């Protein structure tokens, strides 16, 4: 199984290597990857009956409990089949749809990477691995949605999708780590054997909230749904793949996966039911107002996802059965509708349903596929849609609480979805041929065969439910419910309330389809409320955050050196100052203080005067001379307090500095004052504060008894080991000789810098 | 005496920072030098002051027989003075060069990197 999961990645990574040879000669080879995988999963189907499952263990990072273990049970089987099956159709379809596109090979690389990530998500038994694959689907879908990277709206949608799903993923990671910490394992199989550990833990509530955020962002649940319509900017094959069977269903998969582990508690059930119900009705009503085919499909997809969340939330056996059926139903008809939309777009150049009609004369096979898909979404008998709709109505009708209200909502949603399905699959093909449709030609078989295949499956499963009920749907139900369920699917359940509701749905939906026409005016009417939509709120928030970041950056990173210095100093002063003023007591030991002699006092006086002179002097020459005086007074201090070497060095260096200053001085401009008085006062306050802080710090440290261990070592060994009597010199050239050598190198570099700056001629025409 | 030195250290730091915050490059270098002096003095003071006993072993003796000034801070300061000189001379030449090319001493006029030289 590990090969099956990684095949897509290997293929994607290798694309640059073999695209020249393979791609030119055998362009269909790309489609071989999903087809082979599909055959592989079908061949495993007999092993997954009842509640059996296959598990494959591969060690990866055992120290952290992360491994590449894969678990193939009913649920992951259903998803794997959809991912590889619809993937195969999409791969074939793309070979014609994007024929001649410059980056077709790149597109296939993204697509196979995405497919592999999706397989990873549904097959992983380890939570951390699942998370990694989950994020990989976000990343590869980012590239797919933004495939038309020259369009700004495309890039923006890709970024929105990545932002929303990636953010949700991070929340999910927190939940996963939490789960791992509580249950002591990252393995789903082990968790399923001891569900009560998590359910009884105090963090249960927070864990499910975090998981919900991850699932809702991925599966476009209200209020995170808005990335999905935007993602329709992607080329149609991408929309087909991402939105019918894979990406958006990953959230559903996650919820279904965790149902046996975390489900069946009031928090779990009610949150999912409410969010699902809101999403399904909100999006279903929205879909009625769209005139762009892809928008209609986008909103009806959101609504379908809402239904799935809602059904998982109900949690009864009937509801889970309906969910399992609907996952398959929806994948089949929605993929077909998307592919058909792509064909219409490809052939007529428009997706506006108001301009499309009568295409059946031009493309009969596509029209047939469209009719089947539309009727399956409508839930007509003998189609898979009928079975799932009956199951849904059965499930809501049998609920112990609020059955009436919830059934009403489901019926309402189904009516809207029926209308949306008819608009997308029926309207473009029937009626008189419209202007936009006249130029359309019969598409290549590579485009329409996939749509017909999907339609046939809907039909076959609808007429002979026995094909899937024991082999596929029952294992799915078992793995979602976590116990052995027993069910059978039949077309005819006898006359009951569910059948009545079905008929009601059909009648009302057909009436609505005939009398309700979406129009630009109606779109405008609901766009007035757009400012309240979550999408708009997120945009406002995003813009606000960006503005804040800009202000923040331009405040701190303003390009003025002194402002950086001020920021650093203030931060330092406040941090250190706070510590100093809260708790440290200054204690002065007068015995340690030596007395002041007259000569010392004179030097101190000289120094203080010079400092003030340097700061306030208007004349540069005077300032430099005063600087020299400061240096020489410093030198005298060194001399007083037993540091003859320092005094000598300071003396020569100071002389040199003053000389250097004087040499370049005549080249410098006049001493100007640039800053205004308030700024100078501000700077003065800051610097005085900092000076005071340093003085207090010095006092504090001075009072501490010093440790002279290192000094004593040097002093004791200066003569014995290094044969030198001047300890300072011995330290510099012997004990720390290497440091001094490197220091000399620094000086040499500085000298080279000075030299080259003096002789550097930036303007060759003008000689210095 | 130590208290006076501490006062001077604080003053050197304050004036150094104040000059560092000026817009004129010339004043900035002065600030740098003042700050360097202040730091040297700080290190020196923290090594404890000792009068009349330089860390030089007397002729004939192999080790110190009486008290001596701490040699370690002195070695540090010596290094600091020399390195400081390297920095100062480079900075002085640099502002000279900047002024020659751009005809300004004002740091705020150096914000843009796009100007033609």
Interface residues (C-beta under 8 A of the other chain):
Chain A: X559 X560 X561 X562 X565 X566 X569 X592 X593 X594 X595 X596 X600 X601 X604 X607 X608 X611 X612 X614 X615 X620 X623 X627 X630 X631 X634 X637 X638 X640 X641 X642 X643 X644 X645 X646 X649 X650 X653 X656 X657 X660 X661 X664 X667 X668 X669 X671 X672 X673 X674 X675 X683 X684 X686 X687 X688 X690 X691 X692 X694 X695 X698 X699 X701 X702 X706 X708 X710 X711 X714 X715 X716 X718 X719 X720 X725 X726 X727 X728 X731 X732 X736 X739 X740 X743 X746 X747 X750 X751 X753 X754 X757 X758 X760 X762 X763
Chain B: X1 X2 X3 X4 X5 X6 X7 X8 X9 X10 X11 X12 X13 X14 X15 X16 X17 X18 X19 X20 X21 X22 X23 X24 X26 X27 X30 X33 X34 X37 X38 X40 X41 X42 X44 X45 X46 X47 X48 X49 X50 X51 X52 X53 X54 X55 X56 X57 X58 X59 X61 X62 X63 X64 X68 X69 X70 X71 X72 X74 X75 X77 X78 X79 X81 X82 X83 X84 X85 X86 X87 X88 X89 X90 X92 X93 X94 X95 X96 X97 X99 X100 X101 X103 X104 X105 X106 X107 X108 X111 X117
